[in-house]
Amino acid sequence: MGQKYPDIAGIGVTSFGETFVLTDGEGNVLLPSMLYTDPRGKEQCKRLTETLGEETIETVSGLKPHEMYSLPKIMWVKENLPEIWAKVRHIFLVEDFIVHALTGICQIDYSLATRTMAFDIKHLCFSEKLLQAAGIESSLFSKPVPTGTSAGVITKDTAEKTGLSFDTIVVSIGHDQIAACIGAGANDADIATDGAGTVQCLTPIYDHEPDPKKMAEGSYCIVPYILEGTYVTYAFSYTGGALLNWCVDTLAKEEKKIAAEKGISVNQYLEQLYAENHPVNRPSGMLVLPHFAGAATPYMDTGSKGAIIGLTVGTTTEEIYRACMEGVAYEMMLNYQRVKETGLHVKKIHATGGGAKSKVWMQMKADMLNVPITAMETVDAGTVGSAMLTGIACGVFKDLKEAGNHMIVPVHTYTPDEKAHEAYMEVYARYKKLYEAVRPLVGKE
């Protein structure tokens, strides 16, 4: 790699959250990593909550207690795999595991540290109160540092194995959603980021620490952001683009072939088919509950299931596709309204991800939320954000503003249509009742 790109000056490391890596004193991995979807840790989370109280955990960590986070799963390992635990000398998350492998330095940025449910968001350190209650030593974790902090240069061994220069800098970037927020140009509390990828994620910024109790009511986390005194939260749905992919792969096999012959994506083709017979910026009238992989915020209900309401014998594939787009947007609207109640004042949204390429979807979201949405040129804003912070650490850019001027490119702003907004709100009034109506019918999990 180093020989092919000899001008590499720095490497920024970002990763998904929660997943941890246990190693011995030599850095050898002791156990396969446990993803946030792993059910282990449920009993430990319940016990920890009973010991400390839900409000204490929420106030300290900025998280509503849940087994998806690292700490309950680490407790499970200690209790159920004592022979493994006896060898543990370090608990890494993916970011600091890679940083350590490259530099020998153990540091983790604030945003990723919050995903452990063991981090104190006020004092920006691992919480002795939470860790003592869990029976885990704080010394096992890496040193918390601000997002975008350099860990120094790579080790001699790393340089020899990779061919990189010995003075290559490694930077702790942070949680992938934070990197995407930075890469989307979200630099103040007026701007939220719409991550329109496989998962649909709205990331708004707070210019103050929000009330942990209000945030916990919708399972919204509180994460320290890169700008001093600011925080973000993640309002998300497990199925954003994933729902559209399901619709295409399951129902649009013939449309795929035709789209390929026309030299366009099947998504574009389905949008065109719908537009031929329907007003594009008006609701379809169908309702889709997009919980095809369970419900994320504000419900955090893995047992919830998806539903399509309003089908007839005349319903076409493109109409179902359109309704799926609306379902994702309605769920986004539901989250948007909930987080607004916690003290947000969003004036505009910057959209990234593959979904930002869809003019129809972007206009739909702008109309529904009644907020201007600007689509950004780069699909992977997380990569842009990582490059921006790495460039600053390497001295290529002076600050975020200069980095953004070079790397962030807005493509088009979609302005809300008031009449379309009113039409969507009429349907949304019914959508808000959909989860409660469907959930009792699909059984418990």
SESENU-910718 format. One line per field, with one value per residue (C-alpha): x, y, z; chain. Coordinates in steps of 0.02 Angstrom, whole numbers, plus 50000, padded with zeros to 5 digits. Each point is the difference from the previous one (the first is absolute). Example, Ala and Ser with C-alpha at 12.3 -4.5 7.8 and 13.67 -1.06 7.14 Angstrom:
<pts>
u	50615;50069 $
v	49775;50172 $
w	50390;49967 $
mol	A;A $
</pts>
This chain:
<pts>
u	50000;50136;50096;49845;49954;50165;49923;49885;50028;49868;49872;49834;49911;49811;49886;49827;49964;49967;50102;50150;50161;50079;50189;50138;50155;50079;49849;49941;49812;49920;49821;49895;49923;49820;49892;49863;49872;50072;49868;50128;50005;49813;49999;50157;49923;49844;50104;50108;49844;49926;50162;50026;49829;49954;50009;50179;50060;49911;50070;50180;50012;49871;49924;49842;50059;49999;50093;50054;50139;50172;49995;49863;50082;50170;49917;49930;50175;50071;49862;49985;50176;50115;50144;49996;49974;50152;50109;49919;50119;49911;49825;50001;49862;50038;50070;50127;50043;50057;50087;50095;50048;50073;50082;50009;49898;49840;49879;49817;49903;49852;49866;50044;50031;49819;49942;50066;49869;50147;50052;49962;49941;50019;50175;50057;50076;49952;49884;50064;49822;49935;50153;50008;49817;50039;50156;50113;50166;50013;50186;49951;49933;50098;50028;49854;50051;49907;49938;50136;50147;50164;50073;50170;50093;49993;50120;50156;49922;49843;50104;50101;49845;49899;50134;49931;50117;50067;49924;49822;49879;49852;49845;49856;49850;49854;49830;49949;49844;50108;50119;49852;49931;50167;50015;49825;50051;49891;50094;49867;49833;49901;50052;49954;50069;49890;50097;49897;50090;49953;49949;49906;50081;49962;50142;49954;50117;49963;50088;49971;49990;49821;49898;50050;49828;49910;50125;49982;49812;50035;50161;50099;50183;50104;50171;50135;50032;50160;49948;50028;49840;49897;49920;49911;49873;49954;49819;49997;49907;50081;49925;50030;50073;49990;49811;50009;50125;49880;49861;50108;50074;49833;49875;50091;50093;49925;50026;50184;50022;49912;50101;50162;49949;49964;50167;49925;49982;49845;49965;49993;49891;49873;49995;49967;49861;49915;50016;49914;49834;50011;50040;50181;49998;49839;49977;49950;49874;50073;50084;50160;50069;50186;50042;50060;50152;49917;49970;50140;49968;49886;49936;50158;49890;50090;49839;49904;49962;49970;49829;49926;49825;49885;50034;49873;50000;50047;50152;50158;50182;50044;49860;50066;50175;49936;49907;50160;50091;49860;50005;50184;49965;49851;50107;50131;49861;49948;50177;50022;49848;50055;50175;49934;49912;50170;50059;50055;49983;50047;49991;50072;50056;50152;49969;50132;49999;49932;49824;50057;50014;49812;49920;49829;50048;50090;49851;49883;50100;50012;49812;49960;50118;49969;50187;50120;50111;50166;50069;50190;50109;50091;49897;50119;50007;50088;50151;49999;49987;50144;50107;49960;50054;50152;50048;49987;50107;50131;50003;49922;49850;49995;49828;49831;49945;50151;49986;49816;50032;50113;49905;49813;49900;49811;49906;49820;49883;49820;49878;49840;49834;49869;49852;50097;50045;49817;49953;50137;49948;49824;50070;50129;49860;49951;50180;50031;49871;50071;50129;49876;49873;50117;50111;49871;49963;50177;50028;50140;50186 $
v	50000;50123;49972;50032;50160;50073;50169;49935;50115;49936;49866;50039;49860;49997;49854;49944;49999;49879;49853;49967;49900;49913;49974;49936;50100;49966;50063;49826;49987;49883;49987;50030;50173;50021;50112;50111;49873;49863;49959;49962;50129;50023;49930;50098;50162;49969;49968;50154;50105;49931;50039;50179;50053;50041;50188;49991;49902;50120;50155;49937;49909;50094;49832;49908;49832;49864;49837;50061;50102;49932;50001;49870;49883;50022;49953;49845;49948;50023;49896;49863;49981;50017;49910;50132;50145;49951;50039;50167;50148;50122;50039;50085;50057;49981;50176;49994;49819;50055;50157;49892;49874;50139;50107;49904;50142;49963;50144;50010;50154;50064;49958;49816;49985;50050;49841;49894;50064;50023;50178;50159;50128;50146;49966;49916;49848;49821;50000;49917;49995;49900;49888;49960;49949;49890;49927;50056;50091;50169;49969;49870;50136;50118;50183;50109;50144;50131;49949;50027;49978;49938;49843;50041;49906;49817;49876;49942;49827;50075;50103;49849;49891;50131;50098;50161;50140;49991;50172;49952;50070;49900;50094;49944;50060;49924;49921;49983;50109;50140;49988;50010;50152;50089;49947;50067;50174;49997;50130;50082;49964;50067;49851;49816;49858;49877;49840;49921;49834;49820;50065;50165;50113;50180;50081;50171;50111;50078;50160;49945;49837;49938;49932;49816;49953;50074;49920;49830;50002;49971;49901;50146;50002;50152;50003;50134;50081;50072;50180;50046;50000;49916;49829;49892;49861;49860;49982;49849;49861;49832;49997;50151;49950;49820;50006;50065;49863;49871;50070;49997;49826;49922;50085;50089;49860;50043;50187;49964;49924;50144;50129;49913;50006;50186;50030;50071;49936;49901;50132;50136;49892;49966;50187;50038;49870;50074;50178;49953;49971;50093;50174;49977;50119;49935;49849;49833;49974;49829;49969;49901;49965;49984;49883;49860;49978;50054;50175;50119;50170;50049;49823;49891;49848;49858;49899;50125;49948;50093;50024;50063;50071;50049;49866;49958;49879;50149;50055;50006;49969;50183;50050;49884;50067;50178;49953;49924;50164;50090;49877;50036;50187;49989;49908;50138;50128;49908;50009;50180;50057;49905;50073;50176;49988;49981;50174;49996;50143;49920;50120;49891;49822;49937;49830;49868;49817;49913;50062;50181;49964;49977;50166;49926;49940;50161;50106;49884;50019;50190;50011;49886;50077;50175;50034;50037;49850;50018;49845;49986;49941;49863;49847;49945;50154;49897;49982;50188;50039;49882;50079;50174;49962;49904;50146;50119;49886;49991;50188;49995;50103;50135;49955;49922;50152;49993;49811;50014;50131;49876;49839;50031;50029;50037;49940;50059;50071;49936;50131;49944;50013;50060;49914;49837;50018;50019;49847;49895;50056;49935;49827;50017;50021;49821;49940;50050;49869;49861;49927;49986;49921;49871;49954;49896;49898;49935;49920;50019;49969 $
w	50000;50048;49840;49894;50094;50063;50042;50138;50148;50120;50035;50083;50092;50020;50038;50050;50186;50144;49934;50110;49985;50150;49994;50110;50046;49831;49903;49951;49975;50128;49939;49844;50008;50056;49891;50068;49937;50112;50132;50136;50139;50024;50177;50045;49936;50103;50156;49972;49980;50160;50092;49941;49940;49821;50028;50067;49848;49882;50085;50005;49834;49896;49953;50047;50071;49868;49970;49828;50081;50046;50190;50030;49874;50083;50165;49914;49944;50175;50078;49870;49929;50152;49914;49862;50119;50103;49847;49957;50016;49885;49939;49830;49885;49815;49979;50141;49960;49827;50066;50126;49866;49893;50134;50164;50080;50096;49973;49955;49949;50103;49872;49988;50187;50030;49911;50145;50125;50118;49950;50098;49871;50121;50064;49838;50082;50037;50149;50158;50066;49852;49986;50186;49998;49849;50081;49857;50025;49913;49966;49869;49884;49888;50045;49940;49886;49897;49828;49871;50120;49927;50078;49927;49864;49952;50078;49910;49979;49922;49880;49944;49975;49905;49909;50076;50049;50178;50035;49949;50129;50067;50059;50112;49901;50092;49977;49818;50024;50071;49853;49880;50091;49981;49818;49965;50060;50156;50099;50108;50084;49851;49894;50016;49895;49906;49974;49861;49989;50038;50171;50009;50130;50046;50098;50073;50101;50171;50055;50181;50095;49979;50145;50020;50064;49849;49882;50081;49971;49816;50028;49927;50047;50048;49915;50021;49831;49929;50034;50183;50103;49864;49991;49871;50007;49881;49946;49887;49913;49964;49826;49889;49834;50061;49984;49822;49958;50071;49892;49844;50029;50047;49886;49859;49911;49831;50027;50036;49828;49913;50097;49951;49817;50017;50086;50160;50177;50045;50133;49868;49890;50138;50041;49815;49990;50152;49933;49837;50089;50166;50069;50055;50148;50076;50117;49930;50139;50044;50168;50024;50173;49959;50145;49886;50114;50162;50066;50048;50082;50080;50035;50005;49972;49912;49996;49894;49822;49837;49923;49835;50018;49857;49870;49864;49854;49892;50102;49894;50046;49977;50117;50135;49969;50020;50159;50071;49968;50091;50145;50031;49989;50119;50127;49978;50030;50158;50067;49943;50096;50156;50003;49965;50168;50086;49951;49819;49876;49834;49854;49863;49966;49905;49918;49963;49951;49846;50035;49977;49812;49986;49957;50037;50174;50044;49948;50095;50160;49980;49973;50144;50128;49932;50008;49854;49961;49910;49915;50011;49857;50095;50043;50140;50111;50135;49887;49966;50186;50039;49864;50064;50179;49941;49889;50148;50109;49861;49976;49827;50059;50134;50069;49958;49900;49884;49985;49958;49866;49911;50026;50025;49840;50010;49845;50014;50131;50005;50062;50089;49908;50124;49915;49990;50185;50047;49897;50081;50174;49970;49965;50139;50126;49957;49991;50182;50052;49892;50120;50143;49883;49924;50148;50099;49843;49970;50170;50127;49979 $
mol	A;A;A;A;A;A;A;A;A;A;A;A;A;A;A;A;A;A;A;A;A;A;A;A;A;A;A;A;A;A;A;A;A;A;A;A;A;A;A;A;A;A;A;A;A;A;A;A;A;A;A;A;A;A;A;A;A;A;A;A;A;A;A;A;A;A;A;A;A;A;A;A;A;A;A;A;A;A;A;A;A;A;A;A;A;A;A;A;A;A;A;A;A;A;A;A;A;A;A;A;A;A;A;A;A;A;A;A;A;A;A;A;A;A;A;A;A;A;A;A;A;A;A;A;A;A;A;A;A;A;A;A;A;A;A;A;A;A;A;A;A;A;A;A;A;A;A;A;A;A;A;A;A;A;A;A;A;A;A;A;A;A;A;A;A;A;A;A;A;A;A;A;A;A;A;A;A;A;A;A;A;A;A;A;A;A;A;A;A;A;A;A;A;A;A;A;A;A;A;A;A;A;A;A;A;A;A;A;A;A;A;A;A;A;A;A;A;A;A;A;A;A;A;A;A;A;A;A;A;A;A;A;A;A;A;A;A;A;A;A;A;A;A;A;A;A;A;A;A;A;A;A;A;A;A;A;A;A;A;A;A;A;A;A;A;A;A;A;A;A;A;A;A;A;A;A;A;A;A;A;A;A;A;A;A;A;A;A;A;A;A;A;A;A;A;A;A;A;A;A;A;A;A;A;A;A;A;A;A;A;A;A;A;A;A;A;A;A;A;A;A;A;A;A;A;A;A;A;A;A;A;A;A;A;A;A;A;A;A;A;A;A;A;A;A;A;A;A;A;A;A;A;A;A;A;A;A;A;A;A;A;A;A;A;A;A;A;A;A;A;A;A;A;A;A;A;A;A;A;A;A;A;A;A;A;A;A;A;A;A;A;A;A;A;A;A;A;A;A;A;A;A;A;A;A;A;A;A;A;A;A;A;A;A;A;A;A;A;A;A;A;A;A;A;A;A;A;A;A;A;A;A;A;A;A;A;A;A;A;A;A;A;A;A;A $
</pts>
